[in-house]
């Protein structure tokens, strides 16, 4: 059966899928695959039984009372819940996907040389820093100055939202879910989860669409092994690309065969350029993200990477909460009027500065900050920033900037670097200019840095020291995977 209802927003159809009604807009396709349903986001919460037998055995009044009550009526699932599966592996951690949801779990790897306490500390640091990074991006609206604007519209980086941190003694999670971790995983260097560990729950980063995966296989693998790569574990649901703008793929190595995993697949600056991509669309948001980390979140960005993956959900309320959207909207409201964006303190509730929040017909909206929909549209790919467990706080002085320089030199080949040929040098200069301009915009509102000269000096000191270090050491520009 189907039911149509029209309003100014267009036509909506309720598609009958068994006993469940799925609301979809006429702009969207109805996904009737067996794995899709209205409970996909929270598949651990089984629906109250509502079979035809139940409906026949009770009156309408009894049925409504049972299904509309706010008291617990959910019954345990009759079948075992699906297993989690590993989708990414770091040096010290493994990330598992929670089937049927948008959740992922980051768990320490006990085979790491780090102690268990150190691994738990790193995971907790990841949680705290990622919360701070998200807050920074919410309070600083993304915009381009005239000199950083490119020929196409660039979008800000995405940061996966963190939901909660679990200790090994949190029985509420582990009692139910320990058995759902698989007995084997795809990496021989990592151990499966067989006992309770510290765990970080965050938003799962979507894999790149299937056409991208197939095109990578046909472009970069010889025909003889393409079927093997296509069938390799994890390549169907965990394919992401790691842009390496700090180096070029070596000449004469075109016949080099990548390993069979499409997870964290590297594409170098010259390869991306050969594909016809506008590199400024990638390095401009990188420059903005790095400036935010250094001068608003105030961390050294050690271990931070950028990846090209699937675009996140654009539904309002899915990725941001009301307080975050409020803070972002207030920031844009104040910046549009040339006021100091931090004068009244973000993170406070509206009543703390309600005199500043009266609607006066101003031309601003919080929709962009809550969904990014007006700048990102329906693109299939997004640039994500990940890897915050190694980040350390920095001071707003030369010593703090030096920590940021060292972190960039040791871990960051995603961003452009000085050196190399003319194309690499040109890209570095454009990245440097964007980074400095974004930094100047952010530091204008840093009330704890009173010296105007210091505000101008710090970001310029960073890029100069990076250039000096690379020129002095002749550091290689990336390497083969």
N, C-alpha and C positions, 0 to 999 in steps of 0.2 A: 504494500500500500504506500501511498505517498500523499503528503499534504503540503500545499503551497500557501505561503503567506507573503504578501508584498507590502513594502513601505518605501519610504524615500531612499533607503539604502539598497534596494534591489530585491530580487526574488530569493527566497530561501526554501529549501526542500528538506523535509524530514524523511530520510531514507530508512526503510524498515530492514534491519539486519537481524533476523531471528526475533528475539524479544527486545532488542535494543534499537532506539531511534538515534540516528546520527544527524546532527544539524550541519549542513554545508551550504556555502554560498554558491550561486550559479557561476562564480568565477573560478571555483575550485573543482577538481575532479573528486568523485566519490571513490574512496579506496575501499574496495570490498574484499581485499585479501584476507585470508584466515587470521593473519596476525594483527589486523587492525580492528579497533573497537573503541567505544567511548571510555573504557576503563584503562586504556593504554598507559596513561600517565601514572596511575596508581593501581597497578595490577595486583599489588599485595592486599588490597582491600576488597575482598570478594563481595559482590552485591547480594543483598538479601534475596533468598530464593523466591522466584516469582513465576514458576512454571505453570502451565495450563492446569496441571493436577491441583496445585496449591489454590489457584483462582477458583476452581470448581468446588473445592472443599470448604470455602469460607465465603461469607457474605461480603458485598462491597465495603460495608462499614468496617469489617474486621481486616480486610486487605489494606484499606487506607490507614487504619490505625497502626498496623504492623509496619507499613512501609514509610509512613510519615513521622513516626515517633523519633524523638531525639535521644532516646535511650539506646544502649548498645543492643543490636539484634543481629549483627553479622555472625555468620557461622564459619568455622574453619574450612579451608578449601578441601574438597574431597580428593583431589589429586595433588601430587608433589608439585611445588612451584618450580618454574624453569631455572636452570643453573645460570649463574653469572658467567661471563666469558671475558678473557683478557683481550684488551685492545691496544695497549701501549706498554712499553717497558723503558724505564730509565735506568740510570746507573744504580740507584738505590731503591727504586719503587716499581710496582706494577699497577696498572690501572685496569679495572674491571668495569664492564658495562652491565647495567641492570636491565634485563630484557623488558620491553614493553613500557619503559619509562624514559625520561630525559636525564636520568641520574648516572653518575659514574663514581667508583670508589677507588681512591688512591691508597695503596697499602705498602708499607716498607718491605724490602726484600731481605730476608734473614741471611742470605749468602753474601751480602755486602760486607766489606771490611770494617764498616762503621759499627760501633756497638749498638745494641738495641736501644739504649737510652739516647744515644746521639741521633739515631734514626727517628725516634719519636719526637725529639726536639726539633729536627728539621721539618717534620710534617706539621707540627704545631706552628712553626715559623711560617711555613707555606700558608697555613690557614689565616694567620693574623695579617701577613703582608698582603695577601690577596684581597682580604676585606678592605684594607686601607687603599689598595690600588683601585678597587671598584668605587670606593667613596671619592677618590680623587677624580676619576673620569666622570662621575656623576656631577661633580661640582664645577667642572671646567668644560663648558660647551666647546665642541670641536668647530673650528673655523679656520679659514685660510686667509692669510694676508695677501695683498696684491702680488707680491713677488714670489709667493709659494704656490699660487694657483697654477694648475696644470691645464692641459688642453681638454682633459676629461675630469669629471667630478670624482674626487677621492673621498673615501669614507674612513671613519676612525677604526682603530683596531677593536676587536672584541676581546673581552676577558671573561672566561667561564666563571659563573657565579658560584661561590662556595656556600654550602647549606649548613653543615655541622661537622664537628669533630667528635670522634668516639674513642674512648679509652678501651683497653682490653677488658676492663672489668664492667663495661656497660652491658649488663645482661639483656637490657631491652632490645638491643640490636643483635648481639651475637647469638643469643639463644635461638632466635628465629632464623638467622641468616647464615650461620657458619656452615651448615650443610649445603648451602647453595653455591659455595665456591668450588670450582672444578678440581678434580684430583690431579689433572695434568694441565699444563699450559704450553703455549707455543714457543717460549724461549727456554733454551737449555741452560741459560745462566741464571735463571730465577726459579725459586721454589714456589709451589702452590701453597695456598693458605690452608693449613690444617689445624691451626690453633688461633686463639684470639690475639689480635695485634691492634696497635693504634690505627685509626682509619679516618680518612678525610672524604666526606661526601660532597661532590660538586656537580655542576652542570656538565653533561657529556657533550664533547665537541663533535658535531656531525661529521661523518666521513664525506669525502668528495663524491659527487654524483657518479653513477656507473659509467656514463660516457667518458668521463675524465680518466677513470681507471683503465678502461679498454684502450683509450688513445695513448696513455703512457706505455702500456704493454706493447702496442704495435709500433710506437715511435722508438723506444729505447731497448727493446729486446729482439734478438734474432728469431725468425719464425720457428726454429726448432724447439725453443723452450717457452714460447708464448703460452701454450696450453698449461704447462707446469706453473708458470707465474699466475695465470688466471685462477688456477685451482689452489694456490698456496693458502694455508690457514691465515685468516685475518685480512686478506686482501679484499674480500667482498665488503666488509663493514668497518674497516679501520684505515682506509687510504687517505693520507694527507701528504702535502708537498711542503718541503722545507726550502724556502728561497735562500740562496747563498749569494747575496749581493756583494759580499766582501771578497769574492774571488771569481775566476773564470775557469771553466772546464779546460784542462790542459789540451793543447793542440796535439794531434797525433794519437789521441786516446779514444777516438770515436768508436772503436771496436771493443772498448772495455765493457764488460757485462756487469751490470749491477747485480746485487744479490736478489733473490726472488721475492723479498718483502717490499710491499708498497707503503708500508708504514714509515712515515718520516722520510719520504723519497726526496733526495736533494736535486734541485735544479739551480744551476749556477747562473751568474749574471748574463754571460754570453748565450747560454741556452734559452733563457727567458726572452732575451732580445731577439734571438733567431725565431722564436715562436710568434713574434709580432706584438708582444705585450708591452705596454707603456710602463717602464720601470718606475717612473715618478709616482704612479698610482700605488706602488708598493713602498718605496722608501720615504715618501712624504708622511704617511701615517706612522711609519716607524720612527721618524724624527720627532713627531708629536708625542708618541708614546714614551720615548726615552726622556724627553723634556719633562713630561708629567712625573715620571718615576723619580727623576733627579731633584726636581724643584718643588713638587707638591707632596708626593708620597715621601720623598727624601730617603731613598734607598739607592744602593750602588748598582742595582740591576744585574748582579752577578748570577749567571746561569739562565738568564731570561732568553727565550727564543721566540721566533715568529714562525707561524705555519699558515699555509693556505689550506683551508678545510671547508666543509659545508657551512652555509649561512645559518645563523640561529633562528629560532622562532621569532616572529615579529609581532606576536599577539601582545597587546597592552596588558601589563600585569603579570606576564609570564616571567620576564627577565628582570623586572625592577619593581620594588615596593613603593608604596605611597610616599614614605618619608624620603626615599632617594629621589623620586620624581619631583617632590616638593623642593628639595634642596637644589636640584639641577635647574628647575624652573626659576627659582629665586636668583640663582647665579646669573642666568641669562637676563633676567629682568634688570638686575643691578648693572651688569656689564653694558647693557644697551644704553644706560643712562650715564655711563662714564663714572660711576661711583665705585668705591672700593668694595670688591666682591666679598671680602671677608669681614667687613666691618661689624656685621651682626652675628657672625658665628654660625656656620653651617652645622647641621646635625641637631640644632635646637628645634623645638616644636613651634608651630606658627604663632602661638600666643606670646612667645618671647619677643617677637618684633612684628606684631599684627598691624601696627601703624604703617609698616612698610609694604604690606601685602594687600591693601585694598585695591580692588579692580578699578582701573581708571580708563578702560578702553585701550590699554597698551597692546601693541601688535606683537604679542609673544604667546607661545603655547608650550606646554610640557610634553606634548605628544612626541616630538622629535627625541627628547631625552629619554622617554620611556620606551620607545620602540625603534628609533633610528629609521623608521619606515620611509620618511620623506627624503632621506639622503641615500639609503641603500636600496630602496625599492624591492624588487624580487630577484636580485642577483643570486646565482647558485653558489657563489664562493665568497668567503670572507677571510680577512687576515686576522688571525688570533694571536694573542700574546700569552705564553705559558712559561712555567718553570720558575717559581718564586721561592723555593725552599732554601736557596743559598743567599738570598738578598740580605744585606746588612744596612742598618741605618747610617746615614752620613750627616755630618755637620755642614752648615752653610759657610765653609771657609776653604782654604787651599787644601788642608788635610782631607776634608771630605771629598773634594773634587778629585784628589789623587786616588782615593779608593774607587771612585767611579771610573777613572781612567784605567786602572789595573783590571777591574772587572770587565770592561769593554775589550781590552786587549786579550784577555785570557779566554773569554767564553763567547764573544759575539761576532760570528761571521755572517749572521743574517743581514746586518746593516752594511752599507757601503763602507769602504776603507780607502785611505789615500794610497797612492802607489799604482803600479801597473801601467797600462797604456793610457792613451788619451781619453778613451771612453770611461775607464774606471776613475781617472782623475776628475773628469767633468761630473760624473755622478757623485763623487765624494763632495765636491764643492757645492753642488746643489743640496745634498743632504745636510752639509754643514750649515748652509745658509738657512734652511728650513728649521733645523734644530735651534739655532741661535734666536731666530725670530719667535718661535713658539716659546722658548725659554724666557725671553724678554717679556712676552705677554703674561706669563705665569708669575714671574718675579715682581711685576708691578704691584701685586697684591700681597707680597710677603712682608707683613708688618714687623716681623722680628729681624729683618735685614734693613736697617735704617740708612745705611750708606748707599746712595744712588750709584756711585762708582763701583761698589762691590757687586751690586745687582747686575751691572753690565759686564763686569770682569769675569764672574764665575763661569757662565756657559762658554765664553770665548777661551778661557783658560782650559776648559775641558777639551774642546776640539783642537786647540793648538798642541796640547800635550799628547793627545792621541796621534796626531800627525808627526810630531817630533819622534815619538817612540818607534813608530813603524818605519820611518825613514832611517833612524839610527840602527835598528836591529835588522832591517831588511826582512821583516817577518813575512813568511809565505802567506799567500792569499788563498787559504783554504786547501783542501785536499780531496782525494777520491774517497768515496764512501766505502 
